């Protein structure tokens, strides 16, 4: 379970950097995953889509 929390945190940190740098529309989920060192499948395990990921950062 600790690995799941760590993976989610890496995704959130990577997403925050990507959204900050490129804005919502140009943010790349593939780049977020690559920067976090996870597969896109891992991203979709935690978040439904880009909007869900963005909402998790804002909340």
HELIX and SHEET records of a PDB file:
HELIX    1   1 UNK A    2  UNK A   26  1                                  25    
HELIX    2   2 UNK A   29  UNK A   36  1                                   8    
HELIX    3   3 UNK A   40  UNK A   46  1                                   7    
HELIX    4   4 UNK A   50  UNK A   58  1                                   9    
END                                                                             
